[in-house]
């Protein structure tokens, strides 16, 4: 995918370095990068995507299990409370007035459609559903939510149907945004749902027989009153999964395909700005300098974003390097101005041009270098 293609990261750093007369050296043993510009320098640390014991995870070294490169940052991996526990995140978010789905301490208390989550978890794991109110999850579903030795709590959260949204922030600035609709199958009146699902999976070189997340798909279908043996009538559709990252389609290869940030209408951009200002203010109480984070949410049919969780060590998108380098070196950022393409409040796009504007306040080098020491590295 675009954000995990190594050459996209190298291309982005190269473009910035050429534009600002910077010198860049890459250590091929450690994959650490040294960047020098404007009489200062920083060491950038790599992150990699690895699959270990069947689980995806982010690791700081190029170990044998690595499957992809996911960016450089001027600090080592961090942990902070808002990203460590979804319930802490939801509580703080509610206190500041931003939208997050309603929750109940136990599934039996839910008065609307709901999903069940473990407050500590990532990569779309440790959750189940959706369920209708009054529906009781079975024992196997509940046991799957709790890993041996894990901390945190199980809770029910209102199921908001919509489009998955993940937004990357550097400090308070949104730098990348993915909008992923639920993957659909379209009925033809002949094929069973199992056959339609298998056809979707073949698009990503998988098959239903070997698909590792069958229970999630079956639960999504059950919520819609469907099963694998049913024949979906022509003209009807069914969605297969509500979780982020389960697109049942090839990954985006370009920025235009991967990020919707440039085309989002003004009311949604305003919601991103409010969320960015909130998370940056929260993190300033923990850390002495801007850092990378993501906020995950659901965009409903009315255009409202319901925020679900934060992540402290996400993939770094290649689109984020100008903002990061602006903080480190005080270099300018490009922003839209009349003449290029940006969204209006009506949702229509209008031509606008690009202009240069000063970046965020430059952070002293010693503060960025100290950030990794303020939280336990993973």
C-alpha positions, -999 to 999 in steps of 0.1 A, spaced: 0 0 0 11 36 -6 21 44 30 42 12 33 61 14 0 97 21 9 104 41 -22 75 65 -14 93 74 18 126 78 2 110 99 -26 93 122 -1 125 128 20 145 134 -13 120 159 -25 121 179 8 159 177 10 163 190 -26 139 218 -20 157 230 12 193 222 6 195 194 32 220 167 35 207 132 41 227 101 50 212 66 54 229 39 75 222 7 57 230 -14 87 206 2 112 184 20 86 187 51 107 188 84 87 207 115 96 193 148 82 213 180 83 198 214 74 199 250 86 228 244 110 210 216 129 207 178 125 185 150 136 187 112 136 155 96 123 147 61 135 130 35 113 99 15 119 90 -18 102 59 -39 98 64 -75 109 42 -106 112 51 -127 143 30 -157 154 3 -148 130 0 -112 143 9 -79 126 31 -56 147 54 -26 144 91 -32 152 121 -8 153 147 -32 138 150 -50 104 144 -85 118 137 -116 99 99 -114 103 98 -79 87 74 -76 57 75 -39 51 90 -4 59 67 21 75 87 53 80 112 73 99 106 94 130 129 116 151 122 96 183 119 59 192 85 42 198 63 58 225 35 48 247 10 72 262 -23 66 281 -48 79 256 -35 53 231 -30 25 256 -67 22 267 -98 30 246 -118 38 277 -93 65 288 -95 79 253 -133 79 252 -136 96 287 -112 124 278 -128 129 244 -163 131 259 -151 157 285 -140 180 257 -172 176 237 -160 157 207 -181 128 194 -175 92 204 -201 64 203 -221 57 235 -209 28 256 -223 4 282 -203 -16 308 -219 -49 297 -235 -61 264 -268 -69 282 -272 -32 290 -270 -20 254 -301 -3 242 -289 0 205 -269 -20 181 -235 -26 195 -200 -41 192 -180 -56 221 -145 -44 226 -115 -49 248 -102 -16 259 -66 -27 252 -61 -40 217 -51 -30 181 -52 -41 145 -89 -47 147 -84 -75 172 -101 -80 206 -136 -70 194 -168 -88 183 -200 -80 166 -221 -62 156 -251 -73 176 -286 -62 179 -298 -50 213 -308 -79 235 -286 -103 216 -262 -123 238 -227 -131 224 -218 -167 228 -190 -179 251 -165 -184 224 -169 -148 212 -164 -135 247 -133 -156 254 -117 -145 221 -118 -109 234 -95 -116 263 -58 -125 258 -42 -143 287 -24 -119 309 -40 -88 292 -50 -57 311 -80 -35 304 -118 -41 304 -145 -55 281 -173 -31 272 -201 -26 247 -200 3 223 -228 16 201 -223 4 165 -222 34 141 -227 23 105 -207 43 81 -172 47 65 -141 39 84 -118 69 87 -82 70 99 -64 104 102 -27 109 107 -16 140 127 18 155 132 12 176 163 -22 192 156 -19 191 118 -37 164 98 -13 151 71 -31 121 57 -66 106 59 -80 73 47 -117 68 41 -126 31 37 -162 21 30 -173 -13 41 -165 -40 15 -196 -51 -4 -208 -80 -23 -235 -75 -50 -262 -101 -55 -270 -115 -89 -298 -139 -80 -276 -170 -89 -245 -172 -67 -246 -179 -30 -231 -154 -6 -202 -178 0 -194 -178 -37 -196 -140 -39 -173 -136 -9 -148 -160 -25 -149 -139 -56 -141 -108 -36 -112 -125 -19 -97 -137 -52 -92 -100 -60 -66 -99 -32 -52 -134 -40 -70 -151 -11 -98 -177 -8 -127 -182 15 -114 -217 24 -82 -202 38 -94 -168 50 -83 -164 87 -111 -141 98 -142 -161 88 -160 -155 122 -160 -118 117 -175 -121 82 -201 -145 93 -211 -123 122 -214 -93 99 -237 -113 76 -257 -126 106 -263 -90 117 -279 -84 83 -300 -115 86 -279 -134 60 -258 -166 59 -233 -181 35 -257 -205 19 -282 -178 9 -285 -165 -26 -284 -127 -26 -311 -114 -50 -301 -92 -79 -299 -55 -70 -292 -62 -33 -258 -57 -15 -244 -69 17 -213 -57 36 -187 -81 48 -168 -64 76 -170 -31 95 -134 -30 108 -107 -7 94 -82 -24 70 -106 -52 58 -112 -38 23 -113 -70 3 -96 -50 -25 -60 -43 -37 -42 -17 -16 -39 19 -29 -7 25 -47 -7 63 -50 -13 93 -27 -44 102 -47 -59 67 -42 -48 64 -5 -56 98 11 -89 117 9 -75 147 28 -75 170 -2 -110 162 -12 -129 162 21 -156 189 24 -150 218 47 -174 206 75 -154 174 78 -121 192 76 -133 213 105 -139 182 125 -103 170 118 -90 204 129 -109 202 162 -97 167 168 -61 176 160 -61 206 183 -76 184 211 -51 155 208 -22 179 205 -32 197 236 -36 165 255 -2 152 244 15 185 253 7 175 289 27 143 284 54 152 259 76 182 253 73 183 215 49 174 186 47 136 178 29 115 152 -4 98 161 -36 86 144 -72 89 153 -96 62 141 -133 68 137 -164 63 117 -179 89 93 -217 85 94 -242 92 67 -248 128 80 -211 136 77 -204 134 114 -172 117 126 -174 95 157 -139 89 171 -130 55 184 -94 53 195 -59 68 192 -26 51 181 8 62 194 31 43 170 13 42 136 28 39 101 43 72 91 27 83 58 51 98 32 28 128 31 38 136 67 75 144 61 70 182 52 51 188 85 77 169 105 106 186 89 89 220 94 89 213 131 125 201 131 141 226 108 116 255 105 111 250 68 79 262 51 48 241 43 28 242 11 -9 249 17 -38 255 -7 -47 289 -21 -70 299 -50 -59 282 -81 -55 245 -71 -81 219 -59 -96 220 -25 -131 212 -12 -157 239 -4 -183 239 23 -209 226 -1 -187 195 -8 -179 208 -44 -143 212 -55 -129 245 -67 -96 253 -84 -69 266 -61 -31 271 -63 -4 263 -38 14 289 -18 41 287 9 33 295 45 55 293 76 55 259 93 47 253 130 69 268 156 103 252 154 110 229 184 145 230 198 164 200 189 170 189 225 133 187 231 127 163 202 156 142 212 143 140 248 108 129 238 116 92 235 130 92 271 97 106 285 77 74 278 86 37 278 97 25 244 81 -6 229 
